[in-house]
């Protein structure tokens, strides 16, 4: 699904035309128009410089990208999109695994399916008590769409 969306956005003549002309305002407007179906954030980067960032306040998981070029081969930057925000990721894990999830970004954002765990210091692995319930905890590090380091804890009722 993400690859079809990526191909469609990467071939959008309005976006490519605006980027080719250096009209970042129009490129952003077109990127915002492309935030449909499951696409939750769109970026165009030149190196580390962000040219276009549609839905920049979204707290997202990593996505997919492709290089953009004019018809003559000039580089316009790298298009990146994501189709999953952190809240959707948490809901999916909760539904598929009957587990609770806590996601913390280094920027201070926290999202969780278990509100009582939001402010707690969680172990990287092992067991923990939250309220009257015990949980087996495992965690891993990931990177958000914008490059922010995330820590993700999966808590399963013990």
N, C-alpha and C positions, 0 to 999 in steps of 0.2 A: 504494500500500500504506500509506504513512504517513498519508494522509488518512482512510482507513477506520479505522485504529487511533485516530487523533485524534478522529474523530466518536464512536466507541464509548466511549472514556474520558470525553469531554466530556459524554456523556449518562448516565454511570453514576450511578444514583440514590443509591447508598451514598456515593460521593465527594461529590456535590453536597449531599446531606443533611448530611454531616459538616462540610463547609465552611460551609454555611448556618448551622449551629449553633455555629460557631467551635470545633469539636472537631478540632484539628489532629492530635492523636494518631491518631484514627480515620481521618482523611483520609489520613494517611501510610500507615497499615496497608492501606487500600484501594488506594492508589497502588502500594504494593509488590506487592499481589495482581495488579495489572494489568501487571506486568512479565513479559509472556508473548509468545510468537511472536518478533517481531523488536524489540519495544520494549525499549530498554536503559536509558532514564532518563526520569523524569516529574517535572516541576516545576509548582508553582502559585505565581505571584508576584502581589503587590499592589504596583504601582509597582516599586521596586527591592528590596522586602522579599520574601524567599523564605519562603513559608508551608509548603510541602511540597516535599521533595527526595528522591524515591525513587531509590536507587542513586547517591547523591551522590559516591561515590568513583570512578565510572566516568569514563574519559578518552574523551569523545565528540565527534563532529562535530555541527554545528548541525542543528536539526530544524525542526519546524513548530509553530505555536501558534494558539490561538483564545481569545477572551474567554469567560468563564463567567458566567452570570447565574442568579438564582433565577427561578422561574416569574413572579414579580411584577416582574422586571427589575432587581433589585438586583445590582450587580457583586460577584462572588465572587473575582475575580482573573483572571489570564491563565494558561491551561494551556499548557505547552510539553512536547513529547515529542520523542525522537529514536529512530531505529531503527538507527543505525549507530554503533558505537564506532570508535575510531581503528584498532584492530587489524584489524577487518573492512574498513575503508576501505583500509588498506594491502594486505591480501590481494586485494581486488577490483582495485585498480590494478595490482598485480603480475601477476595472472592475465590481465587484459584487455589490458595494454600491454607485457608482458614487460619491465617496468621495476622498479627497486628504489625504495623510498620511505623517507624519513626525515621524521618529524613531531616537532617540538620545541615545547613550550609554554613560555611565559615563567615558569611556575612550576617549571620544571626537569624535567618529564616528557619522556621520549623514547621513541618506539616506531619500529621500523624492520624492514624485510625484509632489511636488510644489516647485520648486527651490527658488522662492522668499521668502519662509518661512524658508529656511534652517538656516539662521543666526539670525532669529528673536526670541525674548523672547515671548513664547506663553503662554496664560493662561491655567490653568488645565481644566477649563470649562468656558462656556459663549460665548461671541462673540468677534471677532477681525476683524480688517481691514487690508488687505494685498493688497497693490497697490490700485486699484479702486474697489476691490471686498470685500464684507463682508462674514464672515464665522461663522457658529456655531461650537464651539470647544468642544470636549470631549477628555479626555485622560485617560490612565491607565498605570500601571507599569507592567512590565514583566521581565523575566530573559532570557538572551541570552543562546545559547547552551553552551558557555564556562563559564556561571555563572555570566556574567556581567549584572548589573542592566540596564534595558532599560526603557525609557519613550516613549510611543506611543501616538501621537495626531491624532485624526481623525477630519478633517475639511470638513464640508458640506456647500456648497454655501447657503447663507441666502436669 
